[in-house]
Amino acid sequence: MIERVGIVGGSVAGLSLALELQRRGIAARVYERSAGLLAHQGAGLMLARPIVERLGLAGARSVRRRLSLGPAGQVLWRQAVEKHAVGWSEVIGALRAQVEGIGLYEQCSVSAVGADPPRVHTARFGTETFDLVVGADGIGSVVRAAVDPGFEACYLGYVAVRGLIARRQLPSALPAVIDSLFDDAMAKVLLGGAHVTLYGLPGGDEPLNWMWYLNLPSGDLPGLLTDAQGIAHRWSLPAGTLPAATEARLRAMADERLPDWLAALVDSTETLFLQPVYAGFAQQMVAPGLVLVGDAAHLAVPHVGGGVTLALQDTLALAEAVAQTGAGLEERLSRWEAARLRANTPRLEFAVRLGLSLQSKGKDWTGWGAADFERWWSHILEDAPDDASR
Ligand SMILES: Cc1cc2nc3c(=O)[nH]c(=O)nc-3n(C[C@H](O)[C@H](O)[C@H](O)COP(=O)(O)OP(=O)(O)OC[C@H]3O[C@@H](n4cnc5c(N)ncnc54)[C@H](O)[C@@H]3O)c2cc1C
């Protein structure tokens, strides 16, 4: 019988797992190395409707159309979608509000985990033991090293440069289609060897969330991921920590490589985020006493807006498996793992195929008609469930 679970990571996966366990009468202790709403981690998110409902995100903006645009902002193709645009801090804020009273320890980094008995080690509390330890600690997971030591993250050859800009501060002379991004549309600007995703977020300032996917050789990463203090980061540079020289380099690249209106958008954005795009799936999500969920188990490739959905589906199903009584825990976890790998893998592979295709050089999208786009899309979708693309 599981009575106490230790959770490493207090973002989407960790908080939602704590909440689902609490609902089933199981105590959880969450260790989060950062503090606050983790605003440094993200800007905007696209979420599926069931997730928005589950989190009670009443203010999310409903998005019904995905527009593929050419370099001048002309509409090349339209797809129906059922997404909701929402700010990252709204998502974390909603989860935080629901997990009040749960043991959430901020600025408490887990330095090691062990299996027999399941345990975590932190500088603040020393070693603590649990009935189960769950790694919800994202891309650089310390728990994953113990569950799936063979795991390797694969850099896909491009980075996401991201920013938010308040609607009233948008540069003039943007294509007319931009207004629809504050209504019911989102857009991908297809540039042949690069693309830019754009959508408006709800809220007072109505920020426009933009993500420029830029091909860069892996040899550039160590320099790009060194922050203003000279500290080298492995996975991403949080907003506000880019050295002036890196920001200047990215802005100069935007001037060189992007159409004028997109370069103006980058130029008018005060703070830039930078995240290399990695793919990787743990072959194992379960080891004795230890489990992986969310990005710790499968690195979310951003283009289909599925990372949060997968993290929440992992955690809901895990809480159910943990709380059941019938079969032994080992068997329940093994069934959970098989079901999650079956559900997640085709979705993640689809996102990888889509990202690589959008970034591949030599395509002149402007010559494509609707039939070309439809053919391309069904080829990319392959055996992923249709809802993965909507
Ligand atoms: C450019 C980009 C755009 C994206 N856009 C979308 C989108 O539109 N829609 C969508 O659904 N998803 C999107 N994603 C993916 C989404 O952000 C992730 O899938 C989601 O955040 C995963 O949640 P998680 O809780 O598993 O991991 P994370 O959010 O990464 O959280 C891990 C947490 O663990 C903490 N932690 C790590 N190590 C330790 C430690 N040793 N001790 C204590 N705490 C620790 C970290 O501080 C962090 O808070 C995007 C990702 C990228 C890169």
The ligand as a MOL file (V3000), in Angstrom:
LIG
                    3D

  0  0  0     0  0            999 V3000
M  V30 BEGIN CTAB
M  V30 COUNTS 53 58 0 0 0
M  V30 BEGIN ATOM
M  V30 1 C 10.0090 26.0820 -27.1440 0
M  V30 2 C 9.0040 25.2160 -26.4460 0
M  V30 3 C 7.6370 25.4750 -26.5880 0
M  V30 4 C 6.6990 24.6560 -25.9580 0
M  V30 5 N 5.3680 24.9040 -26.1590 0
M  V30 6 C 4.4680 24.0710 -25.6300 0
M  V30 7 C 3.0620 24.2610 -25.8720 0
M  V30 8 O 2.6420 25.1890 -26.5870 0
M  V30 9 N 2.1770 23.3930 -25.3140 0
M  V30 10 C 2.5990 22.3460 -24.5220 0
M  V30 11 O 1.7710 21.5840 -24.0420 0
M  V30 12 N 3.9100 22.1460 -24.2470 0
M  V30 13 C 4.8420 22.9670 -24.7930 0
M  V30 14 N 6.1580 22.7560 -24.5490 0
M  V30 15 C 6.5380 21.6280 -23.6700 0
M  V30 16 C 6.2290 21.8710 -22.2080 0
M  V30 17 O 6.8240 23.0730 -21.7720 0
M  V30 18 C 6.7400 20.6870 -21.3700 0
M  V30 19 O 6.3010 19.4820 -21.9520 0
M  V30 20 C 6.2160 20.7300 -19.9250 0
M  V30 21 O 6.7030 21.8760 -19.2740 0
M  V30 22 C 6.6740 19.4670 -19.1850 0
M  V30 23 O 6.3650 19.5920 -17.8360 0
M  V30 24 P 7.2130 18.7990 -16.7510 0
M  V30 25 O 6.6030 19.1530 -15.4430 0
M  V30 26 O 7.3340 17.3810 -17.1350 0
M  V30 27 O 8.6860 19.3790 -16.8610 0
M  V30 28 P 9.2070 20.8630 -16.6260 0
M  V30 29 O 8.1420 21.8600 -16.8960 0
M  V30 30 O 10.4900 20.9940 -17.3600 0
M  V30 31 O 9.5030 20.9100 -15.0620 0
M  V30 32 C 10.5500 20.2230 -14.4250 0
M  V30 33 C 10.7060 20.8820 -13.0550 0
M  V30 34 O 11.6360 20.1430 -12.2840 0
M  V30 35 C 12.4780 21.0570 -11.5810 0
M  V30 36 N 13.7200 20.3370 -11.3050 0
M  V30 37 C 14.6140 19.8580 -12.2050 0
M  V30 38 N 15.6100 19.2180 -11.5850 0
M  V30 39 C 15.3500 19.2910 -10.2510 0
M  V30 40 C 16.0220 18.8100 -9.0950 0
M  V30 41 N 17.1720 18.1180 -9.1810 0
M  V30 42 N 15.4730 19.0530 -7.8760 0
M  V30 43 C 14.2820 19.7460 -7.7840 0
M  V30 44 N 13.6080 20.2310 -8.8540 0
M  V30 45 C 14.1380 20.0010 -10.0590 0
M  V30 46 C 12.6530 22.2190 -12.5530 0
M  V30 47 O 13.0320 23.4210 -11.9050 0
M  V30 48 C 11.2430 22.3140 -13.1520 0
M  V30 49 O 10.4020 23.1750 -12.4320 0
M  V30 50 C 7.1220 23.5600 -25.1480 0
M  V30 51 C 8.4920 23.3170 -24.9560 0
M  V30 52 C 9.4250 24.1200 -25.6230 0
M  V30 53 C 10.8910 23.8060 -25.4540 0
M  V30 END ATOM
M  V30 BEGIN BOND
M  V30 1 1 1 2
M  V30 2 1 2 3
M  V30 3 2 2 52
M  V30 4 2 3 4
M  V30 5 1 4 5
M  V30 6 1 4 50
M  V30 7 2 5 6
M  V30 8 1 6 7
M  V30 9 1 6 13
M  V30 10 2 7 8
M  V30 11 1 7 9
M  V30 12 1 9 10
M  V30 13 2 10 11
M  V30 14 1 10 12
M  V30 15 2 12 13
M  V30 16 1 13 14
M  V30 17 1 14 15
M  V30 18 1 14 50
M  V30 19 1 15 16
M  V30 20 1 16 17
M  V30 21 1 16 18
M  V30 22 1 18 19
M  V30 23 1 18 20
M  V30 24 1 20 21
M  V30 25 1 20 22
M  V30 26 1 22 23
M  V30 27 1 23 24
M  V30 28 2 24 25
M  V30 29 1 24 26
M  V30 30 1 24 27
M  V30 31 1 27 28
M  V30 32 2 28 29
M  V30 33 1 28 30
M  V30 34 1 28 31
M  V30 35 1 31 32
M  V30 36 1 32 33
M  V30 37 1 33 34
M  V30 38 1 33 48
M  V30 39 1 34 35
M  V30 40 1 35 36
M  V30 41 1 35 46
M  V30 42 1 36 37
M  V30 43 1 36 45
M  V30 44 2 37 38
M  V30 45 1 38 39
M  V30 46 1 39 40
M  V30 47 2 39 45
M  V30 48 1 40 41
M  V30 49 2 40 42
M  V30 50 1 42 43
M  V30 51 2 43 44
M  V30 52 1 44 45
M  V30 53 1 46 47
M  V30 54 1 46 48
M  V30 55 1 48 49
M  V30 56 2 50 51
M  V30 57 1 51 52
M  V30 58 1 52 53
M  V30 END BOND
M  V30 END CTAB
M  END
